[in-house]
Amino acid sequence: MRAAGVLLHLSSLPSPYGMGTMGQSARSFVDFLVQSGMKYWQLLPICPTSYGDSPYQSFSTFAGNPYFIDLDLLEEEGLLQKSEYQNLPWGDDPARVDYGLLYQNRFRVLALACRRLLARSPNQYESFCNENRFWLEDYALFMALKHQNGGGPWTQWPQPLKNREPQALARAREELGEEVDFWKAVQYLFFSQWRSLKEYANSRGIQIIGDLPIYVAADSVDVWSDPSAFQLDEDLLPTQVAGCPPDGFSATGQLWGNPLYDWEAMARDGFTWWIRRIQVLCSTYDILRIDHFRGFAGYYSIPYGSTDACNGQWRTGPGIALFRAVEKALGKLPIIAEDLGFLTPDVRQLLADSGFPGMKVLEFGFDSRDGGDYLPHTYPRNCVVYTGTHDNEPILGWFDTAPADDTALAVEYLRLTREEGYHWGMMAAAWASVGDLAIVQAQDLLGLGHSSRMNTPSTLGGNWCWRALPGAFDHALAAKIHRQLELYGRLA
């Protein structure tokens, strides 16, 4: 069935409290999608962000981001008073997230709400803690210990804690009991609001596409609690880290720095960690996009301590064995494979064997550095078409920054006109393509340019900050989108 959707992270929604949340603005956006004839809302990872604010570098693969908890909903539940949060400084620019102010103020407000929640000790809270014990206990202790150790990475903690000696962990749980309870309560509040938002979206016919980053952060509870699953030395430091090799986009490649998995060890235990991870995220979302899918066929391995990605080498990944193990345990799952990047025959074979739809990014079709098979006349039906992703320029930003020959080719190939607007012409090409699903960035719907770009890979600062202004997603825009989707047979 042909359908359409929008890529917009929760953080980018309008809100008076610093960033988008799971409150009324999220429900209003769901209503906008319904009015537009869309069926899908795609998000970036909703896990807690760490230093650098990237949702792809998280303290936990299972936990939810506390910043997304809506304060007005907590007030409605009697867990906050408006005077405790309404007049705090949340940032001066409604079009940008100020992560520094969020860090300073959000947790102080959440501490008030959690104290009241724990005083009530509702049955639902106890049930949540029991059902999620397999990740929640370690996560809450990890965050409490991180706070006790000045926010430093776990590799710099005292040796007994770094090595997870049972007596040291037991003593820490007792000494930090109040702090541990706080982090558990935060997660209860997050997932209570998430469940309510997802139920609202689903009741209106909107499905949510979530995102699974292939790697986890070095400074995460995932690595601290299960170091044997990663390529670490005797001091629990990585021996090799993740990234991308040099290419037309970057002369020195991309040095991500995430620890690499010990795929042989994971295979020996039947990929249990991966099965659990995919199971949880598939129950969190309706559809799961797996980031950097090519890394399962072959991954780029860079020596730890390198200053760039030039000295890495390709190594063989788990291949189809991983996804066969997942399917055997969980059945067929609704998964999208992010198969972008350096595509070798083994990657193409893995995608074909999995049966997952891959991704086609329209902007790439006109990129002289890597045209690939991204022009619409080459698309298969079993794919998800994007104008661009969170790592790309919005369409108008692309026209302002891409080489003139590339943009001229796009104008000629797509027969774009300034009268219509280049962004509407490129979105129409995505909607008109044969791909089963077409996703456009919210920035493109709003006709925004370079300043609204969500992320520029391999750069620090200024990323993940863009926000839509209040009233941006209005009835007139919804009606215009609805007509376009009607023309191209993509109405929900």
C-alpha angles and dihedrals in degrees: 000000000000113000143157139218146172131245108221126143120223090242090062096061119106115262137153091227105070103274141018117288141183093269135094096317090059092050090047089053090051088053089050091053090051092050090048094053092245122144104190137057113193120202135186117240111304095206123118114285122227131195110338092030094247116151085213092063106058138163088229138017092211105040127088127238110261091209090069093062107111113233096202090057089052089051090052089054091052093248094115140025118225091236089062095064115006097081099041117112108262099165138298099239116068089195095059137052115234101207093181092061091044091055092048098047113020098068093048089056093044090051089062092050094046093049090056092044093052091047088059092043094196119203090240090061093053091047091050092051092049095046093049099037092117091072106009098067094054093040095052092047091046092054092045091051091046090055091047090052096052095260092296121152116270091245087070097049121109109291098251091054095040089053093042096236105189096231092049092049093048091050091048092050090054097044094044096038095126093049092046090052090051093057091047091051091050090056091048090054092047097050093042089058093041092053091050093049094047091048089052092050094047092047088058093048096258119133122203122226112205132193131237113196108215093224134045126220120268089231096056139113087241093067096034093052097043110024093158089072092065139062098259133148128230090280089054092248120133118265092196132015137201131260145114128275124247113283142151090296097051129018092205098037125229121299106200095169098211115145113253124238123253092234094183091057091046091050091051092061094043096258090286093162092053094045091053092046095050092043092055095045094046088055090047094053136027094233128018125216112202111212122223094008091175088070090073091062096041130345133204112242120200123188111253111256095033116141093214140007099260097104099051128114136207118255132185118264129207094273123189092339090079095052093044088055090049092049092047090053100037108018125233111337134198100250133160116204117218094214097170125130131047102359115200126178092265091057092050090048092050091052091049093047093049094050090217118143112251129213132261118194112201095206090058091059090071098038110115089205094060117001092162115157097316100116111109096240088065098052122118120216093245097071142089113239120212130185084209139325132235087277093057135075116262107256096263090045089052091053089051097048108028122092113279093240090055095051091044090055090051092051091050098042095045095034091231123186131199089222092063093036123250091247093057091047093052093045089050089054090054092048092045094051122103093245112122093230130031121195124189129188115252088232089063092052088053094047094239127158142208096318090065095055110133100209140000107201118238093018130108126216131026095045128121091020107107118117133182115239121244111275094019094121098059137160094263092056091046091052092050092051091046091057092049092051090047090054093052099040097249104119114136 
